[in-house]
Amino acid sequence: MSRKESILEAATELFAQRGFSATPTAAIAKEAGVAEGLIFHYFQTKRGILFSLLKEMTESYLSGSRNRMNNCATGLDAIRAFIRFHFQFSRENSDALAVLIRDFPFSAARPGEESFKVMRNGINSVTDLWEECINRGKQDRTIKEVPSKETALLLRGMLTGVSRLQILGPIEVPDLTSHIIDFCVRALSGITE
């Protein structure tokens, strides 16, 4: 693991435990086993660490999603795989996602800023992947005729909302993966059993 990766990992763990504002860069440096100046060398600011985490999580999610989709025989199978991947990714990256959900300031994502571009492109890319699965399913006839873009936004919103509740929620949310898959299969394929 590189020193930059060590810093990012230590920062993510500390931000998840203490919160972004309550975590000084000195604590991050100590946890990562590096000089504090190295944080500023790699990330410029403490906020730069959050931006780097956002980029890393976005790239990892998109790459993993694409890999799962591409190994599916049908569009409906791709939807199932995408849902499984989403919740697996959320479980495996819960600290990083908690930090981004809770601590990434939307004020940092003003139009024209790099963070805004990363957020917008990430959201659009994920929505496009959902839409691709839906269109593929409509083509191979495993998914009924539905408005692709709107359905993609609904699916993305549902999964994001459930993950937010599981990661941050004030209530205990069980693993709903199989229930969501069943719900989506019934809604998209027209199965009424």
C-alpha positions, -999 to 999 in steps of 0.1 A, spaced: 0 0 0 14 34 -10 16 62 16 -12 81 -2 -34 50 1 -25 47 38 -35 83 44 -68 79 26 -75 47 45 -66 62 79 -86 93 71 -117 73 61 -116 53 93 -111 83 115 -138 104 96 -162 75 100 -155 73 138 -152 110 147 -166 129 118 -147 151 93 -148 183 114 -136 166 146 -106 148 129 -74 169 128 -48 161 101 -23 154 128 -45 124 139 -47 112 103 -9 114 99 -4 95 132 -29 68 122 -13 65 87 22 65 101 34 94 80 44 130 85 15 155 85 31 174 56 26 144 34 -12 148 37 -9 183 22 15 171 -4 -9 145 -17 -43 161 -10 -35 199 -6 -63 202 21 -83 180 44 -112 186 22 -91 173 -7 -91 139 11 -129 139 9 -128 147 -28 -102 119 -34 -125 95 -15 -155 106 -36 -135 100 -68 -122 66 -56 -157 53 -45 -173 66 -77 -147 49 -100 -148 16 -80 -187 15 -80 -189 22 -117 -162 -4 -126 -177 -31 -104 -212 -24 -118 -200 -26 -154 -182 -59 -147 -213 -75 -131 -235 -63 -159 -213 -75 -187 -213 -111 -174 -251 -114 -176 -271 -132 -203 -301 -109 -202 -311 -74 -192 -332 -87 -163 -302 -108 -151 -281 -76 -153 -306 -58 -131 -304 -87 -105 -266 -86 -106 -265 -48 -104 -287 -49 -73 -266 -76 -56 -234 -56 -64 -249 -24 -51 -256 -39 -16 -224 -58 -15 -205 -26 -24 -224 -7 3 -216 -33 30 -179 -35 20 -175 3 19 -199 14 46 -173 36 64 -163 54 32 -200 58 22 -210 70 57 -183 97 55 -194 108 20 -231 108 29 -226 126 62 -196 148 57 -192 157 20 -204 192 19 -227 199 -10 -214 235 -8 -181 219 -21 -200 208 -52 -207 241 -69 -212 241 -107 -178 246 -123 -158 230 -95 -141 196 -100 -161 180 -72 -194 190 -89 -182 174 -121 -173 142 -104 -206 140 -85 -227 149 -116 -208 125 -139 -210 97 -113 -247 101 -108 -253 103 -146 -230 73 -152 -248 51 -127 -282 62 -141 -270 54 -176 -259 19 -165 -294 12 -151 -309 25 -183 -286 3 -203 -297 -28 -183 -334 -18 -189 -329 -13 -226 -310 -45 -230 -339 -63 -212 -365 -47 -234 -345 -58 -264 -342 -94 -252 -378 -93 -240 -370 -101 -203 -382 -66 -194 -416 -52 -204 -420 -19 -221 -412 8 -195 -399 43 -198 -361 36 -195 -347 68 -181 -375 73 -155 -373 36 -144 -335 39 -141 -339 70 -119 -365 51 -97 -342 21 -93 -312 42 -85 -332 63 -60 -346 32 -43 -312 16 -38 -296 48 -27 -323 54 -2 -322 19 13 -284 20 15 -285 54 33 -309 40 58 -287 9 63 -255 30 67 -268 60 87 -304 53 96 -318 57 130 -335 24 126 -321 -12 121 -326 -21 84 -322 -57 75 -306 -70 43 -333 -63 17 -313 -75 -13 -335 -105 -22 -367 -86 -15 -357 -57 -38 -346 -82 -65 -380 -99 -63 -398 -65 -63 -379 -53 -93 -382 -85 -112 -420 -85 -107 -423 -48 -117 -400 -50 -147 -409 -84 -162 -446 -83 -155 -445 -115 -135 -475 -116 -113 -470 -149 -94 
